[in-house]
Amino acid sequence: MEFKYTAQDKEGRRITERIHADSVPQAISRLKNLGLIPLEVKAIRGRSVSEAPKPGFLSGNKVHIKDLAVFTRQLSSSLKAGILLAEALQTLASDWHDPYFRGILQKITDDIRAGVSFSAALSKYPNVFDQAYVYLTKAGEASGDLANIMANLAKYLENTYKNTQKLKAAIRYPLFILGFFVFTVFVVVFLIIPKFKCIFANSNMRLPLLTSIVVGISEFAIKHFIIFGIGVLVMVAAVFSCLKISKLRFYFDRKILEAPVVGDIIKKTLISRFARTLSILISGGVGLVTALDISSQVSANSYIKAVVDSIKDRVISGFTLSNEMSTRPLFQKMFVKMVQVGEKTGKISEMFKQNAEYYDEELEYSISNFIALIEPCLIVLIGGLVLVVVLALYLPIFNMAMLKR
């Protein structure tokens, strides 16, 4: 159960907060163990101890990576300033803007005050704190250097967020142009062509081939619009259903990495995330095999996960990491060479970090090339559509003018 209490500390200050316990006597006993003098303890009706906070309507059941990065950075700064973990979490929870995340932070704070370790409290919310986050926190607790571990973790989250923003920025303008193209097609097919069709019907003249094709497409689209819409929805649903099948998902994830331009961007993003995750885990004191396992779980691509898992199994069997990476076409020779240098010098974490930074730079270059390539293609596509429609609609008008002469 959850209890709200008012207690007095050794300096005579009154504290009103919450605590978890099975009964009022147990709550009082825990408060005394914390050096507090209980003044009032009341049970809070409603949620049980193990029940997670309910997500808000707008926030959903996930916390944005930007918020998680800000929280981690603020927690690191608080710990470096000498503030106790529970006090730092309580302060962050009380000031947090998102009620869902604020509820989670409050429950984590209560768990810590009840004697639960920080990493164990975080592990109760896998939708917010992934395996890498929990393992690094656990490593920080074991080494007694939680503040610096949180700082490294915050930097990792910030870099991940920046790469995500780069991808969004890269596709935002092309998506706008594509959306405008779809809107233009809709207006032409459903509004403009039908009006010209009436004019052509009244003239009783033979239409040019291009005009007949365009008018036929418009008529077909109008008559079968509902069927076509349902068909598109069914196809989309079928694709998503197929992607839930592991073999088909593996095939799709592998082929998407081989796609021109787009595949290169996705590959560099995922390899950068893999290298940065390994770097921060190893630097935090996590073993190589465990770090590889977590890195494969963090990857959103089933093909990359399978490759990393196979490498992990070979490393467990006694093979070196660099040799195993060299046999996989997923990793560039430069990447493997730096890992090999890191193994020889004992600075493998630093080498993975440099690899991640290299891929980040390459990602920016690939995104710039993608934008430079896709923009003119979409503009030419829209221009071609407009040209075909204009020719199709005005050719009969020109023919009618010639006949009148």
DOMAR-268036 format. One line per field, with one value per residue (C-alpha): x negated, y negated, z. Coordinates in nm, 2 decimals. Layout:
N
c1 = X	... .
c2 = Y	... .
c3 = Z	... .
END
This chain:
405
c1 = 0.00	-0.09	-0.09	-0.11	-0.30	-0.40	-0.72	-0.99	-1.36	-1.65	-1.67	-1.30	-1.18	-0.84	-0.83	-0.51	-0.57	-0.47	-0.60	-0.52	-0.46	-0.23	-0.08	-0.08	-0.32	-0.56	-0.54	-0.62	-0.91	-1.06	-1.03	-1.21	-1.48	-1.52	-1.58	-1.24	-0.98	-0.64	-0.36	-0.09	-0.05	0.25	0.32	0.38	0.67	0.64	0.32	0.12	-0.25	-0.33	-0.08	-0.24	-0.11	0.15	0.04	0.21	0.43	0.17	-0.16	-0.07	-0.27	-0.61	-0.84	-1.00	-1.38	-1.44	-1.27	-1.46	-1.79	-1.70	-1.61	-1.93	-2.14	-1.97	-2.00	-2.37	-2.42	-2.23	-2.44	-2.76	-2.64	-2.63	-2.25	-2.13	-1.97	-1.62	-1.62	-1.73	-1.46	-1.20	-1.29	-1.29	-0.95	-0.78	-0.89	-0.83	-0.58	-0.45	-0.22	-0.29	-0.67	-0.62	-0.42	-0.70	-0.97	-0.76	-0.72	-1.09	-1.17	-0.94	-1.10	-1.45	-1.33	-1.19	-1.53	-1.51	-1.82	-1.80	-1.85	-1.59	-1.34	-1.41	-1.37	-1.00	-0.94	-1.10	-0.89	-1.08	-1.42	-1.56	-1.82	-2.12	-1.99	-1.93	-2.26	-2.46	-2.28	-2.36	-2.73	-2.73	-2.59	-2.85	-3.14	-3.01	-3.04	-2.67	-2.70	-2.95	-2.77	-2.45	-2.65	-2.77	-2.42	-2.28	-2.53	-2.44	-2.06	-2.13	-2.33	-2.05	-1.80	-2.01	-2.04	-1.67	-1.61	-1.85	-1.64	-1.32	-1.46	-1.58	-1.24	-1.02	-1.05	-1.03	-0.72	-0.57	-0.63	-0.49	-0.19	-0.14	-0.17	0.10	0.32	0.27	0.36	0.68	0.79	0.71	0.88	1.19	1.25	1.09	1.11	1.49	1.57	1.37	1.54	1.88	1.74	1.60	1.93	2.13	1.90	1.96	1.60	1.35	1.10	0.73	0.58	0.40	0.73	0.92	0.67	0.68	1.06	1.08	0.85	1.07	1.39	1.25	1.11	1.45	1.65	1.42	1.30	1.44	1.32	0.97	0.95	1.05	0.80	0.52	0.61	0.62	0.27	0.13	0.28	0.14	-0.21	-0.21	-0.07	-0.34	-0.61	-0.51	-0.62	-0.98	-1.11	-0.94	-1.06	-1.42	-1.40	-1.25	-1.51	-1.79	-1.66	-1.59	-1.96	-2.05	-1.81	-1.99	-2.03	-1.76	-1.92	-2.26	-2.11	-1.93	-2.24	-2.46	-2.21	-2.18	-2.56	-2.62	-2.37	-2.52	-2.88	-2.77	-2.58	-2.88	-3.11	-2.90	-2.83	-3.20	-3.32	-3.06	-3.21	-2.97	-3.13	-3.18	-2.94	-2.66	-2.73	-2.69	-2.37	-2.22	-2.33	-2.16	-1.84	-1.85	-1.88	-1.55	-1.66	-1.62	-1.90	-2.15	-2.03	-2.09	-2.44	-2.54	-2.40	-2.61	-2.92	-2.84	-2.82	-3.16	-3.31	-3.18	-3.35	-3.69	-3.71	-3.81	-3.55	-3.74	-3.80	-3.43	-3.32	-3.56	-3.36	-3.04	-2.98	-2.77	-3.08	-3.33	-3.70	-3.78	-3.53	-3.69	-4.04	-3.96	-3.81	-4.12	-4.34	-4.12	-4.16	-4.54	-4.56	-4.29	-4.09	-3.81	-3.54	-3.72	-3.74	-3.37	-3.31	-3.52	-3.34	-3.01	-3.13	-3.26	-2.92	-2.74	-2.95	-2.88	-2.51	-2.50	-2.67	-2.43	-2.13	-2.25	-2.29	-1.95	-1.79	-1.98	-1.86	-1.50	-1.40	-1.45	-1.29	-0.97	-0.96	-1.00	-0.73	-0.48	-0.58	-0.53	-0.19	-0.09	-0.22	-0.03	0.29	0.26	0.19	0.47	0.73	0.63	0.56	0.94	0.99	0.72	0.88	1.22	1.07	0.91	1.25	1.43	1.18 .
c2 = 0.00	-0.36	-0.60	-0.97	-1.08	-1.39	-1.35	-1.55	-1.52	-1.56	-1.93	-1.98	-2.03	-1.89	-1.66	-1.56	-1.29	-0.93	-0.59	-0.23	0.03	0.33	0.17	-0.14	0.01	0.11	-0.24	-0.39	-0.15	-0.25	-0.62	-0.56	-0.37	-0.68	-0.89	-1.05	-1.10	-1.00	-1.26	-1.13	-0.83	-0.79	-0.52	-0.64	-0.45	-0.35	-0.21	0.07	0.06	0.25	0.06	-0.18	-0.53	-0.56	-0.73	-1.06	-1.09	-1.30	-1.16	-0.79	-0.52	-0.63	-0.91	-1.11	-1.06	-1.43	-1.44	-1.13	-1.30	-1.62	-1.42	-1.22	-1.53	-1.71	-1.40	-1.38	-1.75	-1.71	-1.41	-1.59	-1.88	-1.64	-1.60	-1.26	-1.04	-1.03	-1.40	-1.47	-1.24	-1.40	-1.75	-1.64	-1.46	-1.76	-2.00	-1.77	-1.88	-1.54	-1.39	-1.03	-1.06	-1.26	-0.97	-0.72	-0.93	-0.96	-0.59	-0.53	-0.78	-0.59	-0.26	-0.39	-0.52	-0.18	-0.02	0.08	0.01	-0.26	-0.01	0.23	-0.06	-0.17	0.19	0.18	-0.06	0.10	-0.12	-0.42	-0.29	-0.03	0.24	0.02	-0.24	0.01	0.19	-0.14	-0.25	0.08	0.04	-0.31	-0.18	0.09	-0.15	-0.43	-0.67	-0.71	-1.08	-1.04	-0.73	-0.95	-1.22	-0.97	-0.83	-1.18	-1.25	-0.92	-1.00	-1.36	-1.22	-0.97	-1.25	-1.47	-1.19	-1.13	-1.50	-1.49	-1.21	-1.39	-1.71	-1.51	-1.37	-1.66	-1.86	-1.56	-1.45	-1.80	-1.79	-1.44	-1.54	-1.84	-1.60	-1.37	-1.67	-1.80	-1.46	-1.45	-1.80	-1.73	-1.39	-1.46	-1.83	-1.97	-1.68	-1.62	-1.98	-1.96	-1.63	-1.80	-2.06	-1.78	-1.59	-1.89	-1.94	-1.59	-1.58	-1.30	-1.34	-1.30	-0.98	-1.15	-1.33	-1.00	-0.83	-1.11	-1.13	-0.75	-0.75	-1.02	-0.83	-0.51	-0.68	-0.85	-0.53	-0.31	-0.56	-0.37	-0.03	-0.18	-0.34	-0.01	0.17	-0.06	-0.02	0.36	0.35	0.14	0.36	0.67	0.52	0.45	0.80	0.96	0.76	0.92	1.26	1.30	1.44	1.18	0.90	1.03	1.03	0.68	0.54	0.69	0.55	0.20	0.17	0.26	0.00	-0.29	-0.62	-0.55	-0.22	-0.39	-0.65	-0.38	-0.17	-0.45	-0.56	-0.20	-0.14	-0.47	-0.38	-0.03	-0.17	-0.44	-0.19	0.04	-0.25	-0.38	-0.03	0.09	-0.25	-0.20	0.13	0.37	0.68	0.72	1.01	0.84	0.52	0.70	0.86	0.52	0.35	0.61	0.57	0.19	0.22	0.17	0.39	0.77	0.83	0.63	0.79	1.14	1.03	0.90	1.21	1.43	1.22	1.25	1.63	1.64	1.41	1.64	1.93	1.75	1.56	1.19	0.92	0.76	1.09	1.17	0.82	0.85	1.15	0.95	0.71	0.49	0.33	0.13	0.21	-0.11	-0.03	0.32	0.18	-0.07	0.21	0.41	0.12	0.08	0.45	0.42	0.09	0.17	-0.13	0.04	-0.18	-0.49	-0.32	-0.25	-0.61	-0.74	-0.50	-0.64	-1.00	-0.90	-0.75	-1.06	-1.28	-1.03	-1.04	-1.42	-1.39	-1.11	-1.32	-1.62	-1.40	-1.25	-1.60	-1.71	-1.41	-1.38	-1.75	-1.78	-1.44	-1.54	-1.87	-1.71	-1.46	-1.74	-1.93	-1.63	-1.57	-1.93	-1.92	-1.60	-1.73	-2.07	-1.90	-1.65	-1.92	-2.19	-1.98	-1.94	-2.31	-2.39	-2.14	-2.30	-2.65	-2.51	-2.37	-2.70	-2.87 .
c3 = 0.00	-0.03	0.27	0.30	0.61	0.80	1.00	1.17	1.09	1.33	1.27	1.36	1.01	0.91	0.60	0.41	0.15	0.05	0.14	0.04	0.31	0.38	0.69	0.90	1.16	0.89	0.74	1.09	1.13	0.80	0.88	1.21	1.03	0.81	1.12	1.11	1.39	1.25	1.33	1.10	0.86	0.64	0.38	0.02	-0.14	-0.50	-0.67	-0.53	-0.49	-0.81	-1.03	-1.27	-1.32	-1.59	-1.91	-2.01	-2.31	-2.50	-2.36	-2.42	-2.24	-2.35	-2.26	-2.54	-2.57	-2.54	-2.20	-2.09	-2.20	-2.01	-1.70	-1.71	-1.75	-1.46	-1.24	-1.32	-1.24	-0.91	-0.80	-0.89	-0.67	-0.38	-0.36	-0.24	-0.51	-0.35	-0.29	-0.65	-0.79	-0.57	-0.69	-1.05	-1.01	-0.84	-1.12	-1.42	-1.68	-1.80	-1.54	-1.66	-1.63	-1.31	-1.16	-1.26	-1.10	-0.78	-0.76	-0.83	-0.55	-0.31	-0.41	-0.33	0.01	0.07	0.02	-0.35	-0.56	-0.83	-1.12	-0.99	-0.96	-1.32	-1.45	-1.35	-1.64	-1.96	-2.18	-2.05	-1.94	-2.18	-2.10	-2.17	-1.93	-1.65	-1.70	-1.70	-1.38	-1.22	-1.32	-1.18	-0.85	-0.83	-0.91	-0.69	-0.99	-1.07	-1.14	-1.43	-1.56	-1.58	-1.76	-2.02	-2.06	-2.10	-2.38	-2.55	-2.54	-2.67	-2.96	-3.04	-3.03	-3.26	-3.52	-3.50	-3.56	-3.86	-4.02	-3.96	-4.11	-4.41	-4.49	-4.38	-4.70	-4.94	-4.75	-4.79	-5.17	-5.19	-5.00	-5.23	-5.52	-5.39	-5.32	-5.67	-5.82	-5.61	-5.72	-6.09	-6.10	-5.89	-5.96	-6.27	-6.52	-6.46	-6.55	-6.87	-6.95	-6.96	-7.20	-7.43	-7.41	-7.53	-7.83	-7.97	-8.10	-8.11	-7.82	-7.87	-7.73	-7.44	-7.34	-7.36	-7.13	-6.87	-6.88	-6.85	-6.54	-6.38	-6.45	-6.31	-6.00	-5.93	-5.98	-5.78	-5.52	-5.22	-5.34	-5.42	-5.07	-4.90	-5.12	-5.01	-4.64	-4.68	-4.85	-4.57	-4.31	-4.49	-4.50	-4.13	-4.06	-4.27	-4.09	-3.76	-3.90	-3.80	-4.13	-4.34	-4.10	-4.12	-4.50	-4.51	-4.26	-4.47	-4.80	-4.66	-4.58	-4.94	-5.08	-5.27	-5.08	-4.81	-4.71	-4.67	-4.44	-4.23	-4.21	-4.09	-3.83	-3.69	-3.70	-3.52	-3.25	-3.21	-3.18	-2.94	-2.72	-2.70	-2.62	-2.33	-2.19	-2.20	-2.06	-1.78	-1.68	-1.85	-1.99	-2.37	-2.41	-2.21	-2.40	-2.73	-2.61	-2.50	-2.82	-3.03	-2.83	-2.87	-3.25	-3.43	-3.72	-3.69	-3.94	-3.75	-3.43	-3.58	-3.70	-3.36	-3.18	-3.41	-3.33	-2.96	-2.98	-3.15	-2.90	-2.62	-2.80	-2.78	-3.11	-3.12	-3.18	-3.47	-3.66	-3.64	-3.75	-4.05	-4.18	-4.19	-4.48	-4.25	-4.10	-4.31	-4.31	-4.13	-3.85	-3.80	-3.81	-3.53	-3.32	-3.38	-3.26	-2.96	-2.87	-2.89	-2.69	-2.44	-2.55	-2.73	-2.58	-2.72	-3.06	-3.07	-2.97	-3.26	-3.50	-3.38	-3.44	-3.79	-3.88	-3.75	-3.99	-4.27	-4.19	-4.23	-4.57	-4.68	-4.57	-4.77	-5.08	-5.02	-5.01	-5.31	-5.51	-5.40	-5.43	-5.81	-5.86	-5.69	-5.86	-6.20	-6.10	-6.02	-6.33	-6.54	-6.40	-6.46	-6.82	-6.90	-6.76	-6.93	-7.27	-7.22	-7.13	-7.38	-7.69	-7.76	-7.70	-7.96	-8.20	-8.15	-8.22	-8.54	-8.66	-8.60	-8.83 .
END
